[in-house]
Amino acid sequence: MSRARVTQIMNLLKLAPEIRDYLGALPAQVAGGSVTEKRLRSLARLPPEEQRDRAEWVFLRLRQSSHRSA
């Protein structure tokens, strides 16, 4: 694994704790289809307050899609 790849993965730790907790609680089939690492890396570059604001719409869509499939 390259140093750059390790850095990309480690930078995901900069996500706001609420976002990490939410993602950790998602079933794998839901998370894998709607949440991409690329999107999360772009969120991780932002301040926590802005992360929450921008991630909110993603989580809303995830909740709506999981309710439809239930």
C-alpha positions in Angstrom: 0.0 0.0 0.0 1.4 3.4 -1.0 2.1 6.2 1.4 -0.5 8.3 -0.4 -3.2 5.6 0.0 -2.5 5.4 3.7 -2.8 9.2 4.0 -6.2 9.0 2.2 -7.5 6.4 4.6 -6.1 8.2 7.7 -7.7 11.4 6.6 -11.1 9.8 7.0 -10.5 10.0 10.7 -11.0 13.8 10.3 -14.7 13.2 9.7 -16.9 14.6 12.4 -17.6 12.0 15.1 -21.3 12.1 14.4 -20.6 11.2 10.7 -18.3 8.4 11.6 -20.9 7.0 14.1 -23.7 7.2 11.6 -21.6 5.5 8.9 -20.5 2.8 11.3 -24.2 2.0 12.1 -25.2 1.6 8.5 -25.8 -1.8 7.1 -23.1 -2.7 4.5 -25.5 -2.9 1.6 -26.9 0.6 2.3 -23.5 2.2 2.9 -21.8 0.6 -0.1 -24.4 1.8 -2.6 -24.8 5.4 -1.5 -21.7 6.5 0.3 -18.4 6.6 -1.5 -15.0 7.0 -0.1 -14.3 9.8 -2.6 -17.3 11.7 -1.3 -16.2 11.1 2.3 -12.6 12.3 1.6 -14.0 15.5 0.2 -16.1 16.0 3.4 -13.1 15.3 5.6 -11.3 18.3 4.2 -14.0 20.6 5.6 -14.4 22.0 9.1 -16.7 19.7 11.2 -19.6 22.2 11.1 -19.6 22.3 7.3 -19.1 18.5 7.2 -22.4 18.1 9.1 -24.2 20.5 6.9 -23.1 18.9 3.6 -23.5 15.4 4.8 -27.0 15.9 6.0 -28.6 15.6 2.6 -26.7 12.3 2.0 -28.0 10.8 5.2 -31.5 12.0 4.5 -31.4 10.2 1.1 -30.0 7.1 2.8 -32.9 7.1 5.3 -35.4 7.6 2.6 -34.0 4.7 0.4 -33.8 2.3 3.4 -37.5 3.1 4.3 -38.6 2.4 0.7 -36.8 -1.0 0.7 -38.1 -2.0 4.1 
